[in-house]
């Protein structure tokens, strides 16, 4: 999953990332924090 999802996530613009998280919420707060704060 990481080999597919993280490169996909990295290519998204910040507004696209926000839209993605609205439509497909993260499973927990830790994952959300990782995506929104650490993976930049």
N, CA and C of each residue as an Amber inpcrd file, in Angstrom:
protein
   120
   0.8200000  -1.1950000   0.0000000   0.0000000   0.0000000   0.0000000
   0.8620000   1.2580000   0.0000000   1.8980000   1.2510000   0.7990000
   2.7240000   2.4550000   0.8810000   3.3920000   2.7780000  -0.4420000
   3.7510000   1.7620000  -1.2130000   4.3910000   2.0000000  -2.5040000
   3.4440000   2.6370000  -3.5030000   2.1520000   2.4590000  -3.3060000
   1.1620000   3.0160000  -4.2260000   0.5540000   4.2950000  -3.6700000
   0.1340000   4.2500000  -2.4170000  -0.6190000   5.3810000  -1.8720000
   0.2390000   6.6150000  -1.6300000   1.3910000   6.4490000  -1.0190000
   2.1800000   7.6300000  -0.6630000   2.6840000   8.4060000  -1.8800000
   3.1480000   7.7520000  -2.9490000   3.4750000   8.5510000  -4.1440000
   2.2460000   9.2570000  -4.7270000   1.0980000   8.5700000  -4.6890000
  -0.1460000   9.1960000  -5.1420000  -0.4420000  10.4350000  -4.3030000
  -0.3370000  10.2950000  -2.9880000  -0.6380000  11.3930000  -2.0710000
   0.3150000  12.5600000  -2.2970000   1.5550000  12.2610000  -2.5190000
   2.5640000  13.3010000  -2.6970000   2.3000000  14.1200000  -3.9580000
   1.7320000  13.5210000  -4.9830000   1.4640000  14.2410000  -6.2280000
   0.2380000  15.1450000  -6.1450000  -0.5910000  14.9590000  -5.1450000
  -1.7830000  15.7890000  -5.0170000  -1.4300000  17.1810000  -4.5080000
  -2.1670000  18.1530000  -4.9990000  -2.0380000  19.5150000  -4.4820000
  -2.7160000  19.5740000  -3.1090000  -2.3870000  20.5650000  -2.2750000
  -3.0040000  20.6480000  -0.9390000  -4.5320000  20.6770000  -0.9610000
  -5.1200000  21.3960000  -1.9070000  -6.5850000  21.4230000  -1.9560000
  -7.1510000  20.0660000  -2.3830000  -6.4350000  19.3550000  -3.2440000
  -6.8680000  18.0110000  -3.6330000  -6.7560000  17.0430000  -2.4550000
  -5.7190000  17.2020000  -1.6510000  -5.5760000  16.3660000  -0.4600000
  -6.7410000  16.5970000   0.4940000  -7.1200000  17.8510000   0.6800000
  -8.2480000  18.1570000   1.5650000  -9.5420000  17.5500000   1.0460000
  -9.7720000  17.6520000  -0.2510000 -10.9740000  17.0560000  -0.8360000
 -10.9670000  15.5320000  -0.6780000  -9.8190000  14.9440000  -0.8660000
  -9.7060000  13.4900000  -0.7050000 -10.0460000  13.0820000   0.7220000
  -9.5100000  13.8130000   1.6950000  -9.7740000  13.4720000   3.0960000
 -11.2290000  13.7230000   3.4910000 -11.8750000  14.6580000   2.8340000
 -13.3070000  14.8670000   3.1020000 -14.1230000  13.6880000   2.5880000
 -13.7720000  13.2240000   1.4150000 -14.5330000  12.1200000   0.8220000
 -14.1750000  10.7720000   1.4500000 -12.8940000  10.5670000   1.7300000
 -12.4080000   9.3090000   2.3140000 -11.6470000   9.6400000   3.5920000
 -12.3400000   9.7730000   4.7030000 -11.6640000  10.1410000   5.9540000
 -10.6240000   9.0990000   6.3680000  -9.6160000   9.5800000   7.0420000
  -8.5680000   8.6740000   7.5180000  -9.1260000   7.7720000   8.6200000
  -8.5520000   6.5840000   8.7760000  -9.0790000   5.6390000   9.7640000
  -8.9350000   6.1060000  11.2110000  -7.9150000   6.9150000  11.4820000
  -7.7470000   7.4130000  12.8450000  -6.9700000   8.7280000  12.8260000
  -6.8730000   9.3460000  13.9730000  -6.2210000  10.6550000  14.0580000
  -4.7230000  10.5870000  13.7810000  -4.0860000   9.4960000  14.1650000
  -2.6490000   9.3720000  13.9080000  -2.3540000   9.3560000  12.4120000
  -3.1600000   8.6100000  11.6790000  -2.9770000   8.5370000  10.2300000
  -3.2560000   9.8980000   9.6040000  -4.2750000  10.5680000  10.0670000
  -4.5930000  11.8950000   9.5570000  -3.4490000  12.8680000   9.8340000
  -2.8960000  12.8260000  11.0130000  -1.7710000  13.6880000  11.3600000
  -0.5720000  13.3870000  10.4710000  -0.3170000  12.1240000  10.2310000
   0.7980000  11.7330000   9.3690000   0.6120000  12.2970000   7.9650000
  -0.5820000  12.1560000   7.4290000  -0.8290000  12.6360000   6.0700000
  -0.7770000  14.1530000   5.9680000  -1.3170000  14.8310000   6.9420000
  -1.4380000  16.2820000   6.8250000  -0.2370000  17.0470000   7.3510000
   0.5410000  16.4630000   8.2360000   1.6570000  17.2100000   8.8230000
   3.0290000  16.6680000   8.4410000   3.1840000  15.3600000   8.4680000
   4.5250000  14.7970000   8.3100000   4.8770000  14.4420000   6.8800000
   3.8930000  14.1310000   6.0850000   4.1810000  13.7150000   4.7150000
   4.1070000  14.9160000   3.7880000   5.1180000  15.7690000   3.8680000
   5.1840000  16.9460000   2.9890000   6.5780000  17.0950000   2.4710000
